[in-house]
Amino acid sequence: MERQDINAFHSHDHITCAGDGLKRAEVLCADRGLRLTPVRRRTLEILLEGHRALGAYEVLERLAAEGFGHQPPVAYRALEFLVDSGLAHRVRRLNAFTACCQPGDAHAPVFLICRQCDAVAEASERTIRDAVDETAAGMGFEIERLNVEALGLCPACSGDA
């Protein structure tokens, strides 16, 4: 299933966007022999509902309200599975999680984070990663994990919407 480039800061058919994200996750899990249990699936659906990062306790509140349990390990285990499977990312600046817009693709996320509304967009361009890889290779350094987070204002918060 092909990934669609969506600019999370601009208007788009988000129902289709979220539905496509869930379909990609189902295919990816099936291909890798991973179990997308009901709590894992619902956690991913919660992350896909909006282009913003959610803290583990926000996810837990939603899960608990829907009968999935109210103990922190419920959310943390589901989020850990999603991150380990490449279906979600941890946004360290916000100590929160967001659905991956490129599941199944080996990539280093570049997050654009609105400091006012906490909207998060995952940039799909490889320019930054390529530049960092080239610099690291020149220094003999092998990158195992890279996460770039840029803080600023989205078009809506800056008045450019």
C-alpha positions in Angstrom: 0.0 0.0 0.0 1.5 3.3 -1.0 2.0 6.1 1.5 0.5 9.4 0.7 2.4 12.6 1.6 0.0 14.7 3.8 0.9 18.0 5.2 -0.5 17.7 8.6 -0.6 21.5 9.0 -3.0 21.9 6.0 -6.6 20.9 5.4 -7.0 17.3 4.1 -9.4 14.4 4.3 -8.3 13.3 7.8 -10.8 10.4 8.0 -9.2 8.9 4.9 -5.7 9.8 6.2 -6.3 7.9 9.5 -8.0 5.0 7.7 -5.1 4.6 5.4 -2.7 4.7 8.3 -4.6 1.9 10.0 -4.7 -0.2 6.8 -0.9 0.2 6.3 -0.4 -0.9 9.9 -2.6 -4.0 9.4 -0.7 -5.0 6.3 2.7 -4.3 7.9 1.8 -6.4 11.0 0.4 -9.3 8.9 3.6 -9.2 6.7 5.8 -9.3 9.8 3.8 -11.8 11.8 3.0 -9.3 14.5 -0.2 -9.2 16.5 -2.2 -6.0 16.3 -4.2 -6.8 19.5 -7.4 -4.9 20.2 -5.6 -2.6 22.7 -2.7 -2.0 20.3 -5.1 -1.3 17.4 -7.1 1.1 19.5 -4.0 2.9 20.7 -2.9 3.4 17.1 -6.4 4.6 16.2 -6.1 7.2 19.0 -2.8 8.4 17.7 -4.1 8.5 14.2 -7.1 10.7 15.2 -5.1 13.9 15.0 -1.8 15.2 13.8 -0.5 15.8 17.3 1.5 14.0 19.9 -0.2 12.5 22.9 1.3 11.6 26.2 1.0 8.1 27.6 -1.5 9.2 30.2 -3.7 10.9 27.6 -3.8 7.6 25.7 -4.4 5.7 29.0 -7.4 7.9 29.8 -8.9 7.2 26.4 -8.3 3.4 26.7 -9.6 3.3 30.3 -12.8 5.1 29.2 -13.3 2.5 26.6 -12.8 -0.5 29.0 -9.2 -1.4 28.2 -8.0 -1.0 31.7 -6.7 1.9 33.8 -3.2 0.8 34.8 -0.3 2.7 33.1 1.3 -0.6 31.8 -1.8 -0.9 29.5 -0.8 2.2 27.5 2.9 1.9 27.9 3.0 -1.7 26.5 0.8 -0.8 23.5 2.9 2.4 22.8 6.1 0.4 23.1 4.8 -2.2 20.6 3.8 0.6 18.2 7.2 2.3 18.4 9.2 -0.9 18.2 7.1 -2.0 15.2 7.7 1.4 13.4 4.0 2.3 13.6 4.5 5.3 16.0 7.3 7.5 17.2 8.2 9.0 20.5 8.5 12.8 20.3 11.1 13.4 23.0 10.5 17.2 23.3 6.9 16.6 24.2 7.4 13.3 26.1 4.6 12.1 23.8 3.8 9.7 21.0 2.6 10.2 17.4 1.6 7.8 14.7 4.2 7.3 12.0 3.2 8.6 8.6 5.7 6.3 6.9 5.2 2.9 8.5 7.3 0.2 7.1 9.8 2.6 5.5 13.3 2.7 7.1 13.6 6.4 8.0 14.7 8.8 10.6 11.7 11.0 11.6 12.0 14.8 11.2 9.3 16.3 13.4 7.9 19.9 13.0 6.3 20.7 16.3 4.1 23.7 16.9 5.0 25.2 20.2 1.5 26.7 20.6 -1.0 23.9 19.7 1.4 20.9 19.8 0.4 19.9 16.3 3.1 17.6 14.9 4.0 16.9 11.2 6.5 14.3 10.2 8.5 15.6 7.2 8.9 13.1 4.5 12.0 14.6 2.8 15.2 12.7 3.3 17.5 15.8 2.8 18.3 16.2 6.5 18.9 12.5 7.1 21.0 12.3 4.0 23.2 15.2 5.1 23.6 13.7 8.6 24.5 10.3 7.2 27.0 11.8 4.9 28.6 13.8 7.7 28.7 10.8 10.0 30.2 8.5 7.4 32.9 11.1 6.7 33.8 10.9 10.4 33.6 7.1 10.5 30.5 7.2 12.7 27.6 4.7 12.2 24.2 6.2 13.1 21.9 3.8 14.9 19.0 6.1 15.6 18.3 9.7 14.6 15.4 11.9 15.7 15.2 15.5 14.6 12.7 17.8 16.3 12.1 21.4 15.1 10.1 23.7 17.2 8.1 26.6 15.8 4.6 27.8 14.8 2.2 26.0 12.5 0.4 28.0 9.8 -2.8 28.2 12.0 -0.9 29.5 15.0 1.3 32.0 13.1 -1.8 33.4 11.3 -0.7 32.0 7.9 -3.5 29.5 7.6 
